[in-house]
Amino acid sequence: MAETQAAVQTEETAAQADDQLEAEVEQEIQKASAQNRRYLRPREMFAFLLTSFGQKNLNQFINAYRQFFMISFLGLSGSTYGSIIMFESIYDALDDTLSGLLVDRTRTRWGKLRPYLIITAPVWGLAILMMFSTPSFLTTTTAKVIWAVVAIFAHNLGMSYFNTFNILLYNVTPNINERNNLIAAQKFMELFGVWIPSLLPVFIDFLPGWTDNRVGQEDVYFGFAFIMVLISAGTAVYGFFVLRERVPLASREQIKSVGIWESFKIAFKNRPMLVLQLNYFFNGFKSVGSSSEAFFWQHNAGKLSYATIAGLFTGIPNYIIVPLAPKIIRKIGARNAGVLAGLFGGVAYTLLFFIGYKPFGEWDNARSIILNMITITLMLTICGLPNQLINVVGAVLQGDVYDYGEWKYGVRNEALIATVSGYFQKLANAVTGLLSGVVITWVGYEAHTDVFGNVVRETDSSVLYGFWILFCLLPAFARFMYGVTLIFFNVRGDFKRQMLKDLEERRAEKVAAMQQEGAAAPAAGKDAAPSGSDTE
């Protein structure tokens, strides 16, 4: 009898072992399937790219023309504008503390990120219209400064939350390859996001003359600002209704178990994040040179519309580089691609400086204008070759930072990491914002307008040479330092592959546990939203 019971137990044990082995095999098959699974539907990809297009238009417009407008038309001095930007950056860093914590703890039926695409639009939309207008009641310097402060601060308050769109990129799909391809597609779509703002100089140069100055340059700026707000807000609303968040969220209990102070300590311990922010800090110096571009084209070259003509050609290689970026990154790694791109850009901008902006003589006759334009356009094209590769690399490495934080500490708190990252970026913005205005004063420029309110061209050779230094050498320095700092980014190679494998296993276990507890979050391998998000 005892022998019979032992035999039965042996058979049961063997059956259990077979069942366990079968379950393990099935689990591995499901994991392998999930790795290759495509989550994004075509209309979601279209919505994401369209929203990115709108955001790029808006950012390009503001970055390219805000400083020029506020100095040339609102009447701020370069040092005043720079001081406002510096203090705004400090305030923005404090505001980001609240926004990061709030976003990470947001739980709605639409997810934690998507709602901010639409509820912030009235704030930043109105602020942008303020930044590009000069109401008649602004009769004193103090009134103009207050107007600029309110507009700039309100814009950045709204953008602190609206910029969750950039984090949404890392939540719409758990598939790392699909994410990287989406990043490349986003950067390719952003190339078209510079077209509309690039048309502004043409209207600035010619529309006042066509309308006998009934439509002045200020009116053109405001009209474009209104168009940019409509495009960006409209595409964001469309993205809100179409996109889904799929990476499983930390539960409320998990969020509560990690206190606010502990969350900040975790974020600050994220080594890849610290390296990447140092990289952003140095790369941010390029914006000082970029902010002076309008001054260079208006005063050194003689027409703002020359920038549009040059842009028709300098952007062409980007349409080739962006589709190749994922292949380059897969072949040599994101970090290595960034290092090489930065060093290449630094050398190219330095060479442009020594060639000069008038190698064929002054910009005072058709022949010299054409030859100078060809030379500068060709060199700017070479300088810009790594630009879009750098953009793709930055987005990929930012995803690595989020993944590393989740792998190291068990909680995926992108918004808080983005907040801590924002401290470093705001520090860079404070320095570069101050410099972007101060350097205009430093070169000795003072804005002058004619009776119609249009900008008068500068003729002082020392001022023009100062604009050229800003145009070339600051971007060269920024690109060199971008490449050097990325050498220390450690999420790469075998370590990165093992990290992603560990993450996939942990996410599968988390979803399985949530299913067992009756939570609403679906399995990671199903095309539906996680707990706290809406489903179709």
SELUM-647629 format. One record per residue (C-alpha): residue in three letters; y, z, x. Coordinates in steps of 0.2 Angstrom, whole numbers, plus 2048, in hexadecimal, padded with zeros to 3 digits. Layout:
# residues N
REC     r     v     w     u
REC   Ala     Y     Z     X
...
END
This chain:
# residues 536
REC     r     v     w     u
REC   Met   800   800   800
REC   Ala   80C   805   80E
REC   Glu   808   7F4   817
REC   Thr   80C   7EB   807
REC   Gln   81D   7F4   806
REC   Ala   821   7F0   818
REC   Ala   81D   7DE   816
REC   Val   828   7DD   806
REC   Gln   836   7E6   810
REC   Thr   834   7DA   81E
REC   Glu   835   7CB   813
REC   Glu   845   7D2   80B
REC   Thr   84C   7D5   81C
REC   Ala   849   7C3   821
REC   Ala   850   7BC   811
REC   Gln   860   7C6   813
REC   Ala   861   7C0   825
REC   Asp   85F   7AE   81F
REC   Asp   86C   7B1   811
REC   Gln   878   7B8   81E
REC   Leu   875   7AA   82A
REC   Glu   878   79D   81C
REC   Ala   888   7A6   817
REC   Glu   88E   7A6   828
REC   Val   88A   793   82A
REC   Glu   893   790   81A
REC   Gln   8A2   799   81F
REC   Glu   8A3   790   830
REC   Ile   8A1   77F   826
REC   Gln   8B0   785   81B
REC   Lys   8BA   789   82A
REC   Ala   8B7   778   832
REC   Ser   8BB   770   821
REC   Ala   8CC   77A   820
REC   Gln   8D1   775   832
REC   Asn   8D1   763   82D
REC   Arg   8D6   765   81B
REC   Arg   8E7   75D   815
REC   Tyr   8F0   768   80A
REC   Leu   901   75F   807
REC   Arg   902   753   7F9
REC   Pro   90D   743   7FC
REC   Arg   91A   749   7F0
REC   Glu   91B   75A   7F9
REC   Met   91D   751   80A
REC   Phe   92B   746   802
REC   Ala   934   755   7FB
REC   Phe   933   75F   80B
REC   Leu   93A   750   815
REC   Leu   947   74C   808
REC   Thr   94D   75E   808
REC   Ser   94D   75D   81B
REC   Phe   958   74D   81A
REC   Gly   965   756   80F
REC   Gln   965   765   81A
REC   Lys   967   75A   82A
REC   Asn   976   751   822
REC   Leu   97F   761   81E
REC   Asn   97C   769   82F
REC   Gln   981   759   839
REC   Phe   991   757   82F
REC   Ile   996   769   832
REC   Asn   991   769   844
REC   Ala   99A   759   848
REC   Tyr   9AA   75B   83F
REC   Arg   9AE   76D   83A
REC   Gln   9B7   772   84A
REC   Phe   9C0   761   84B
REC   Phe   9C7   763   839
REC   Met   9CC   775   83B
REC   Ile   9D5   773   84B
REC   Ser   9DD   762   847
REC   Phe   9E1   764   834
REC   Leu   9E0   776   82F
REC   Gly   9EA   77A   83F
REC   Leu   9E0   787   847
REC   Ser   9E1   789   85A
REC   Gly   9D2   786   865
REC   Ser   9D1   798   86A
REC   Thr   9D3   79E   858
REC   Tyr   9C5   793   852
REC   Gly   9BA   799   860
REC   Ser   9BE   7AB   85C
REC   Ile   9B9   7A9   84A
REC   Ile   9A9   7A1   84E
REC   Met   9A5   7AF   85A
REC   Phe   9A8   7BD   84E
REC   Glu   99F   7B3   840
REC   Ser   990   7B2   84B
REC   Ile   990   7C5   84E
REC   Tyr   991   7C8   83B
REC   Asp   984   7BB   838
REC   Ala   978   7C4   843
REC   Leu   97A   7D4   839
REC   Asp   979   7CB   829
REC   Asp   968   7C3   82F
REC   Thr   961   7D4   830
REC   Leu   962   7D7   81E
REC   Ser   95D   7C5   819
REC   Gly   94E   7C5   824
REC   Leu   947   7D5   81D
REC   Leu   94B   7D0   80B
REC   Val   943   7BF   80D
REC   Asp   933   7C6   815
REC   Arg   932   7D2   806
REC   Thr   935   7C5   7F9
REC   Arg   927   7C3   7EC
REC   Thr   92A   7B7   7DE
REC   Arg   91F   7AB   7D4
REC   Trp   927   79D   7DE
REC   Gly   923   7A5   7EF
REC   Lys   92E   7AF   7FB
REC   Leu   938   7A0   803
REC   Arg   93B   792   7F6
REC   Pro   947   79C   7EA
REC   Tyr   954   79D   7F8
REC   Leu   955   78A   7F8
REC   Ile   95F   78A   7E8
REC   Ile   967   79C   7E5
REC   Thr   971   79A   7F5
REC   Ala   979   789   7F1
REC   Pro   988   78F   7E8
REC   Val   98D   79A   7F7
REC   Trp   98C   78D   805
REC   Gly   991   77F   7FB
REC   Leu   9A2   786   7F6
REC   Ala   9A4   78C   808
REC   Ile   9A2   77B   80F
REC   Leu   9AF   773   803
REC   Met   9BB   781   809
REC   Met   9B8   77D   81C
REC   Phe   9BD   76B   819
REC   Ser   9CD   76E   80F
REC   Thr   9DF   773   812
REC   Pro   9E6   779   802
REC   Ser   9F9   778   800
REC   Phe   9FB   78B   7FE
REC   Leu   9F5   78E   810
REC   Thr   A07   78E   817
REC   Thr   A05   79B   825
REC   Thr   9FA   79D   834
REC   Thr   9F2   7AD   82D
REC   Ala   9EE   7A5   81D
REC   Lys   9E5   797   826
REC   Val   9DB   7A3   831
REC   Ile   9D6   7AD   821
REC   Trp   9D1   79D   818
REC   Ala   9C6   798   827
REC   Val   9BE   7A9   829
REC   Val   9B9   7A9   817
REC   Ala   9B2   798   817
REC   Ile   9A8   79A   827
REC   Phe   9A1   7AB   823
REC   Ala   99C   7A6   812
REC   His   994   796   818
REC   Asn   989   7A0   824
REC   Leu   985   7AD   817
REC   Gly   97E   7A0   80C
REC   Met   975   797   81A
REC   Ser   96D   7A8   820
REC   Tyr   962   7A6   810
REC   Phe   962   793   80E
REC   Asn   95A   791   81F
REC   Thr   94A   798   819
REC   Phe   946   786   817
REC   Asn   943   785   829
REC   Ile   936   793   827
REC   Leu   92E   78B   818
REC   Leu   928   77D   824
REC   Tyr   91B   78A   82B
REC   Asn   915   78F   81A
REC   Val   912   77F   810
REC   Thr   901   77C   81A
REC   Pro   8F5   787   824
REC   Asn   8EF   777   82D
REC   Ile   8F7   777   83F
REC   Asn   8F5   765   841
REC   Glu   8FC   761   830
REC   Arg   90B   76C   834
REC   Asn   90E   764   845
REC   Asn   90E   752   83D
REC   Leu   919   759   82F
REC   Ile   925   75F   83D
REC   Ala   925   74E   845
REC   Ala   928   745   834
REC   Gln   936   751   830
REC   Lys   93F   74D   841
REC   Phe   93D   73B   83D
REC   Met   945   73D   82C
REC   Glu   953   747   834
REC   Leu   958   737   83E
REC   Phe   95E   730   82D
REC   Gly   967   740   82A
REC   Val   974   73B   836
REC   Trp   979   72B   82E
REC   Ile   984   730   820
REC   Pro   98E   73C   82B
REC   Ser   990   72F   839
REC   Leu   999   724   82C
REC   Leu   9A7   730   82B
REC   Pro   9B1   72A   83A
REC   Val   9B1   718   833
REC   Phe   9BA   71F   823
REC   Ile   9C5   72A   82E
REC   Asp   9CB   71B   838
REC   Phe   9CD   70E   82B
REC   Leu   9CE   716   819
REC   Pro   9E0   71D   81B
REC   Gly   9E6   70C   820
REC   Trp   9DD   703   812
REC   Thr   9E5   70E   805
REC   Asp   9F7   70F   80E
REC   Asn   9F3   721   812
REC   Arg   9F1   726   800
REC   Val   9E0   72C   805
REC   Gly   9E3   736   815
REC   Gln   9D7   73C   823
REC   Glu   9D6   74D   81B
REC   Asp   9D0   745   80A
REC   Val   9C2   73C   813
REC   Tyr   9BC   74C   81B
REC   Phe   9BC   755   80A
REC   Gly   9B3   747   801
REC   Phe   9A5   746   80E
REC   Ala   9A3   759   80D
REC   Phe   9A1   758   7FA
REC   Ile   994   74A   7FC
REC   Met   98A   754   809
REC   Val   98A   763   7FE
REC   Leu   983   759   7EF
REC   Ile   976   751   7FA
REC   Ser   970   761   802
REC   Ala   970   76B   7F2
REC   Gly   967   75D   7E8
REC   Thr   959   75B   7F4
REC   Ala   957   76E   7F6
REC   Val   955   770   7E3
REC   Tyr   948   762   7E3
REC   Gly   93F   76A   7F1
REC   Phe   93E   77B   7E8
REC   Phe   935   773   7D9
REC   Val   928   769   7E3
REC   Leu   924   773   7F3
REC   Arg   916   780   7F4
REC   Glu   913   78F   7FF
REC   Arg   901   790   805
REC   Val   900   79C   814
REC   Pro   8F9   7AC   80D
REC   Leu   907   7B9   80C
REC   Ala   905   7CB   812
REC   Ser   902   7D7   803
REC   Arg   90F   7E3   7FE
REC   Glu   905   7F1   805
REC   Gln   904   7E8   816
REC   Ile   917   7E6   816
REC   Lys   919   7F8   811
REC   Ser   90D   7FE   81F
REC   Val   919   7F6   82C
REC   Gly   929   7FF   82B
REC   Ile   93A   7F6   82E
REC   Trp   93C   7FE   83F
REC   Glu   92A   7FA   844
REC   Ser   92D   7E8   83E
REC   Phe   93C   7E6   849
REC   Lys   932   7ED   858
REC   Ile   924   7E1   854
REC   Ala   930   7D2   854
REC   Phe   938   7D7   864
REC   Lys   928   7D9   86D
REC   Asn   924   7C7   869
REC   Arg   924   7BF   87A
REC   Pro   924   7AD   875
REC   Met   932   7B0   86A
REC   Leu   93D   7B8   877
REC   Val   93A   7A9   883
REC   Leu   93E   79D   875
REC   Gln   94E   7A6   871
REC   Leu   953   7A6   883
REC   Asn   950   793   882
REC   Tyr   95A   791   873
REC   Phe   968   79B   87B
REC   Phe   96A   790   889
REC   Asn   967   780   87F
REC   Gly   975   786   873
REC   Phe   982   782   880
REC   Lys   980   770   87C
REC   Ser   989   773   86C
REC   Val   999   777   876
REC   Gly   998   765   87D
REC   Ser   993   75E   86C
REC   Ser   9A2   766   863
REC   Ser   9AE   75D   86E
REC   Glu   9A6   74C   86B
REC   Ala   9B3   748   85D
REC   Phe   9C1   74C   869
REC   Phe   9BA   740   876
REC   Trp   9B8   731   86A
REC   Gln   9C9   734   862
REC   His   9D3   737   872
REC   Asn   9CA   730   881
REC   Ala   9C3   721   878
REC   Gly   9D0   71E   86B
REC   Lys   9C7   71D   85B
REC   Leu   9BB   72A   852
REC   Ser   9B1   71B   84B
REC   Tyr   9AB   717   85D
REC   Ala   99F   725   85B
REC   Thr   998   71D   84C
REC   Ile   995   70C   855
REC   Ala   98D   715   864
REC   Gly   982   71F   858
REC   Leu   97B   70F   851
REC   Phe   972   70C   862
REC   Thr   970   71D   86A
REC   Gly   965   723   85B
REC   Ile   959   714   85C
REC   Pro   94D   71C   869
REC   Asn   94B   72B   85E
REC   Tyr   942   721   851
REC   Ile   935   71D   85F
REC   Ile   934   72E   867
REC   Val   932   738   857
REC   Pro   921   730   851
REC   Leu   91B   731   863
REC   Ala   920   744   865
REC   Pro   90F   74B   85D
REC   Lys   905   740   869
REC   Ile   910   746   878
REC   Ile   90E   758   873
REC   Arg   8FB   756   870
REC   Lys   8F9   74E   881
REC   Ile   904   759   88C
REC   Gly   908   768   881
REC   Ala   918   76D   878
REC   Arg   91F   778   886
REC   Asn   91C   76B   894
REC   Ala   924   75D   889
REC   Gly   933   769   886
REC   Val   935   76C   899
REC   Leu   935   75A   89E
REC   Ala   940   755   88F
REC   Gly   94D   762   895
REC   Leu   94D   75D   8A7
REC   Phe   94F   74B   8A2
REC   Gly   95E   74E   897
REC   Gly   966   758   8A4
REC   Val   965   74A   8B1
REC   Ala   96B   73D   8A5
REC   Tyr   97A   746   89F
REC   Thr   97F   74A   8B1
REC   Leu   97E   737   8B6
REC   Leu   989   733   8A7
REC   Phe   996   73E   8AD
REC   Phe   997   736   8BE
REC   Ile   997   725   8B6
REC   Gly   9A7   72A   8AC
REC   Tyr   9AE   725   89B
REC   Lys   9B8   716   8A1
REC   Pro   9AE   70D   8AF
REC   Phe   9B6   6FD   8AA
REC   Gly   9C8   703   8A9
REC   Glu   9D3   70B   89B
REC   Trp   9CE   709   889
REC   Asp   9DD   6FE   886
REC   Asn   9D6   6EC   884
REC   Ala   9C7   6E4   87C
REC   Arg   9BE   6E0   88C
REC   Ser   9BF   6F2   893
REC   Ile   9BB   6FA   882
REC   Ile   9AB   6EF   87F
REC   Leu   9A5   6F2   891
REC   Asn   9A9   705   891
REC   Met   9A0   706   880
REC   Ile   991   6FD   886
REC   Thr   98F   709   895
REC   Ile   992   719   88C
REC   Thr   987   714   87E
REC   Leu   979   70F   88A
REC   Met   97A   720   893
REC   Leu   97B   72A   883
REC   Thr   96B   721   87D
REC   Ile   963   726   88D
REC   Cys   96A   738   88C
REC   Gly   963   739   87A
REC   Leu   951   733   87E
REC   Pro   94A   745   87E
REC   Asn   955   74C   870
REC   Gln   948   74A   862
REC   Leu   939   74E   86D
REC   Ile   943   75F   870
REC   Asn   945   761   85D
REC   Val   933   75F   85A
REC   Val   92E   76A   868
REC   Gly   93A   778   862
REC   Ala   932   777   850
REC   Val   920   778   857
REC   Leu   924   786   863
REC   Gln   92C   790   855
REC   Gly   91C   78E   84B
REC   Asp   913   795   85A
REC   Val   91E   7A4   85A
REC   Tyr   91A   7A8   848
REC   Asp   908   7A5   84B
REC   Tyr   908   7B0   85A
REC   Gly   911   7BE   851
REC   Glu   903   7BE   843
REC   Trp   8F5   7BD   850
REC   Lys   8FC   7CB   85A
REC   Tyr   902   7D7   84D
REC   Gly   8F9   7D2   83D
REC   Val   908   7CF   832
REC   Arg   910   7BE   830
REC   Asn   922   7C3   82E
REC   Glu   92B   7B2   832
REC   Ala   93C   7B7   82A
REC   Leu   93D   7C7   835
REC   Ile   938   7BD   844
REC   Ala   945   7B0   83F
REC   Thr   952   7BF   83D
REC   Val   94E   7C5   84F
REC   Ser   94F   7B4   855
REC   Gly   95F   7B2   84C
REC   Tyr   967   7C0   857
REC   Phe   964   7B6   866
REC   Gln   96A   7A6   85E
REC   Lys   979   7AF   857
REC   Leu   97D   7B6   868
REC   Ala   97C   7A4   86F
REC   Asn   987   79E   860
REC   Ala   994   7AC   863
REC   Val   995   7A6   876
REC   Thr   995   794   872
REC   Gly   9A0   795   863
REC   Leu   9AD   79E   86D
REC   Leu   9AB   792   87B
REC   Ser   9AC   783   86F
REC   Gly   9BD   787   86A
REC   Val   9C4   78F   87A
REC   Val   9BF   780   885
REC   Ile   9CA   775   879
REC   Thr   9D8   781   87E
REC   Trp   9D3   781   890
REC   Val   9D4   76F   892
REC   Gly   9E6   770   88C
REC   Tyr   9E5   767   87B
REC   Glu   9F1   76A   86D
REC   Ala   9EE   761   85C
REC   His   9FC   755   856
REC   Thr   9FD   74B   846
REC   Asp   A08   73D   83F
REC   Val   A13   73D   82F
REC   Phe   A03   739   825
REC   Gly   9F9   747   82C
REC   Asn   9EE   73D   837
REC   Val   9EA   742   849
REC   Val   9F4   73B   858
REC   Arg   9EA   735   867
REC   Glu   9EC   740   877
REC   Thr   9F2   737   887
REC   Asp   9F2   745   894
REC   Ser   9E5   740   8A1
REC   Ser   9E0   752   8A6
REC   Val   9DC   756   893
REC   Leu   9D2   746   892
REC   Tyr   9C8   74A   8A2
REC   Gly   9C5   75B   89A
REC   Phe   9BD   753   88B
REC   Trp   9B2   749   896
REC   Ile   9AC   758   89F
REC   Leu   9A8   761   88F
REC   Phe   99F   751   888
REC   Cys   993   74F   897
REC   Leu   991   75E   8A2
REC   Leu   98E   76C   895
REC   Pro   980   762   88D
REC   Ala   979   75F   89E
REC   Phe   979   772   8A2
REC   Ala   971   775   891
REC   Arg   963   769   893
REC   Phe   95F   76F   8A5
REC   Met   95E   781   89F
REC   Tyr   954   77C   890
REC   Gly   946   775   89B
REC   Val   946   783   8A7
REC   Thr   944   791   89B
REC   Leu   936   789   892
REC   Ile   92B   78B   8A1
REC   Phe   929   79D   89C
REC   Phe   922   79A   88B
REC   Asn   910   7A0   88B
REC   Val   908   79A   87A
REC   Arg   8FF   78B   881
REC   Gly   8EE   784   887
REC   Asp   8DE   78E   884
REC   Phe   8E8   79E   87F
REC   Lys   8F0   794   870
REC   Arg   8DF   78C   86B
REC   Gln   8D7   79D   86A
REC   Met   8E5   7A5   861
REC   Leu   8E5   798   853
REC   Lys   8D2   79A   852
REC   Asp   8D4   7AD   850
REC   Leu   8E2   7AA   843
REC   Glu   8D7   79F   838
REC   Glu   8C9   7AC   837
REC   Arg   8D5   7BA   833
REC   Arg   8DE   7B0   825
REC   Ala   8CD   7AB   81E
REC   Glu   8C8   7BE   81E
REC   Lys   8D8   7C2   816
REC   Val   8D7   7B6   808
REC   Ala   8C5   7BB   805
REC   Ala   8CA   7CD   803
REC   Met   8D8   7C9   7F7
REC   Gln   8CC   7BF   7EC
REC   Gln   8C0   7CE   7EC
REC   Glu   8CE   7D9   7E6
REC   Gly   8D2   7CD   7D8
REC   Ala   8E3   7C8   7E0
REC   Ala   8EB   7B8   7DA
REC   Ala   8EB   7B0   7EB
REC   Pro   8DF   7A1   7EC
REC   Ala   8D4   79E   7FB
REC   Ala   8DD   795   80A
REC   Gly   8D2   786   808
REC   Lys   8D8   783   7F6
REC   Asp   8E8   779   7F2
REC   Ala   8F1   787   7E9
REC   Ala   8FF   793   7ED
REC   Pro   8FB   7A5   7F4
REC   Ser   8FE   7B5   7EC
REC   Gly   90F   7B7   7E5
REC   Ser   912   7A4   7E3
REC   Asp   911   798   7D4
REC   Thr   902   78D   7D2
REC   Glu   901   77C   7CA
END
